[in-house]
Amino acid sequence: MELQYLIVEEDIRPGVTLIRLNRPKVLNALCTPLMEELATTLERLEKEERTKVVVLTGNEKAFAAGADIKEMMDATAVSMAKKEMFEVWDRIKRVKLPIIAAVSGYALGGGCELAMLCDMIVASETAQFGQPEIKIGVIPGAGGTQRLTRAIGKARAMEFILTGKFFSAQQAYEWGLVNKVVPKELYLEEALKLAQEIAAMPAFAVRMAKDAILKAHELSLQEGLYYERKNFYLLFASHDQKEGMKAFVEKRKPQWKDE
C-alpha cells in the first residue's frame, strides 16, 4: 500500500515502528484518507507481528491541529451518519499493539482525540492540547467528551470543552493526561526510549495487560477484576510465562519467544 499521508519507519528501534503524520502544510489536519491509512497500517503491523510497540507523531510544530474542516463544512446529519466517519477510529482502538503518542506543538480537536486514543503520551514542553470544536459550532465527536473527562475530571473537561481554551503540556502532566514532559528536542527520543523498554517485554503479556487496563474504563471494579483474572490465567498457556518464571528462579535473563 502506497502511503500519501504517513511516513512509516519500521524497526527504528528493535521491535518499534515510528509513524509520522505527514500533512505539514495544514498542520497534520486529520482527513479521512489519512485516518484510513493509519488504521490500515496499524492493522498490518499488528498482523505481521514484527512490531511490538508503535510511536505515533507529527512534527515539532503540530502533532495534529484538528480535523479537516473543509471535509465536513457542507455535510448534513444524514450524510455524516451514512459516512460513519468515526468507524475508522474504532478500528484504531481495537489494535492490540501499545501505541505511544509523541506530541509537540498543537494537539487540538481531532488531534487531541487521536493522542488520547493512544495508550501513552510523551509531550514536548511546547505541546498544547485542547478541544476547541465549540468555536465552530459543534462538539468533539471522536471521543473528546468521554476520554478527556475520564483523564482530567468533569469540572476541567467542562471548562475546556465549553470554552474551547487550550491547556499546556505541564497542565496535562499534572492532571494525568500525559506520561512525561520533556524539552522539544527530546520528545521523540523519550517516546522511542519508552517504546523500546516496552518492546523488550514479552509481547503477548504486554497485549493482555493493555487489554485489561483499557477495560478499567468500561467495567465496574468487580467486573474488571474478573476480566483481569481471565487474562492472567490465559498467560499460563504461553511459552513466555514458563520462560519468565524459570529465568527468575534460575537468576538469568529470560529469552522471550513472544508466544
N, C-alpha and C positions, 0 to 999 in steps of 0.2 A: 504494500500500500504506500503510494507516494504521499508524503505529508506536505501540506501547504501552510499550516498554521502552527506547527510544532517543530521543535528540534529535539531529537532523541539521541542521547549518548548512553548506550548500554555498557555495563562493566566499567563505568568511570571510576569505581572502586569495586573490590571483589563483592559480587552479589548486588551491586547498587546500580540502578538506572536513573539518570537525570533527564527530566522532561522540561523543556523550556517553552512557555507560551511565546509565540512569535508573531505578534501584530504590533510592532513598536510604534508605528505611525498613529495608531489610535489607542495607545496606552494599554495594549493587550485586551481590548474590549472583547467580551465573550459572545461571539456569533455562533449560530447553530452548527455550521461546519466545523468550527474549532472544537466545540464540545463533543461532536460525533467522533472527530479524530482522537480526542483524548480518551473517551470511553473505549473505543476500539483498540487503541494502543495499550491501555491498561489491561484489557481482557486478553490481548495477545501475550503480554508479558506474564500474566498470571498462568496462562495455559502452558507456555513454554518452560516455565519453572526455573529458568536460569537466574532470573531476577528475584531477589529476596525482599528488597526494600526499594521504594521509589521516592525520589526527591522531585517535587514539582515547584517550579519557579517561573518568574518572569524576567525582568531586568532591574537594574538599580532604581530606575525611575518609577516603575509600576509593576506590581505583581499582576493585577488586572484592575482597571479603573471602573469596571462595571459591565453591564450587558450592552450589546449593540442596540442602541435605542432606535436607530433608523430601521432596524429589522422589525420593530414592534409598533411603531408610531401609528400606522394605518390599520392595525389589526382590530378585529371585533371579538367580542366574548366568544362567539361561536367558532371563529377561525382559530382562536387560541386554544379552545378546548379540543378541537379536532386535531390540531397540530401536536398536542401532548408534548410541548417543548421541554417539560421537566422529566420526561421518562428517561432521557439520557443521563440526568443527574442520579436517578435511581440505579442505573447501570454502574455508575462510578461507585455509589455507596455499597453495591454488592461485591466489589472487588475485595478479595481477601488479603492482598498484599498490604503491608503497612505503607502509608503514604505520608511523607513529611512535606509540609509547605515551607518553602524558604521565601520569606516576604520582605521586600524592600519597596519603599515608596508607597504608592496608593494600593490599597486593597478595599475597594468600595463596591457597594451594591452586590452584584453577582460575584465580584472578585473577593469580597469578604465572605460571601456564602461558600465559594469554592475553597477558600482557605479553611473555613470551619468544617467543610466536608472531609478534609484531610484528617489524619489521626493525630498529628502533632504540628506545631508551628514554631519555627525559628524565625525571629524578626530582626531586621536591621533597626538601629536607632531612628532611622528616617521613616519607618513604616507608619502609615496612617490607616486606620480601619474605620468603617462606617457603613451605614445602611441609609443612604440619602434618597431612597425612592420616593418618599413623601413629597419631595420638592418637584417631582414631575407627575404628581397626581396618582401614584399607585403605592403599593406596599411591597416589601420583599416577598418574592414568590418561590425562591429556591431554598427555603429553609431558614431564612434570616430571623423571622419572628420566633421560631422554635429553638434553633441552635444557639442564637445569641442569648436568649432568655435563660437557657439552661447553663450557659457558660458564665454569664456575669450577673444574673439575677434579674427579677422582674422590674424593679424600680429603674435600674440603669438601662435595661433594654427599652423600657418605655421612653425614657428621656431621649436616647439616641435615635430610636426609630421614629418617634413622633416629631422630633426637631430636624432630623437629618444631619446632625452635627457629627464631626469626626472625633475619634479618640486616638491617643498616641500609643506607640508600642509599649512604653513604660506602663501606661494605664492598663493596657491589655494584659501585660505580665502580672501586674498586681492583682488583677481581677481573675486570673486563672485561665485566660483565653490562650495565651502563648506559653511555650516552654522556657524560652530564654530570649533575651535581647542583647545584641552584640553590635559593635561598630559596623558601619556599612561595608567596609572592606572585608569583613569576616563572616557575614551572614550565610553565604553559600557554603563556605568551608565548614562552618559549625554544623550546618544541616547535613552535609556529607559525612562528617565525623560521627554524628548521631546515627545516621543510616548505617554506617559501617559497623558500629557497635551492635546494632540490632541484626544486621546481616550475618554476623558471626555466631548468632544463636541458632538453635535447631528450628528450621523453618516451619515445620508442622506445629510445633508448640507455640511459636510466635503467632501463627494464624489462629489457633484455638484461643490464645489469650486475647487477641484483638476481638474475636467474635464474642467472647464472654463480656469484655469491657463495654462494647457497644450495646449489649443487651441491658446494661445497668440503667440506661436512659429510658428503656421501654417497658421494663418489667417491675413488679413490686420486689421488695427485698427478698421475700421468701421464694418467689418465682426465679429471681436472679441467682440466688444461692443454689437452687435446684439445677438451673441451666449450667452454672459453673461446675458443679459436681459431675454432670454428664460429660462435659469436655475434659475434666480431669481424669475420669475413668477411661475415656476413649484413648487418651495418650498412652495408657499402659499396653495398648496394642502396637505401639510404634517401636521401631528399632532404636530410635534416639533416646527414648526413656530408659531402655535397658542399658545402652551405652553410657548415658549420662550418670546414672546411679552407680554403675560398675566402676566408671572412671573416678567418681568421687571417693568410693571405698578404697580404690587402689592408688589414690593420690596422684593421678596423672591427668593430662589434658584429654578431654573427650574428642573422638573423631566422628563428627556428625555425618550422616548419610542423607539427611532430610527425608527420612521415610520411617 
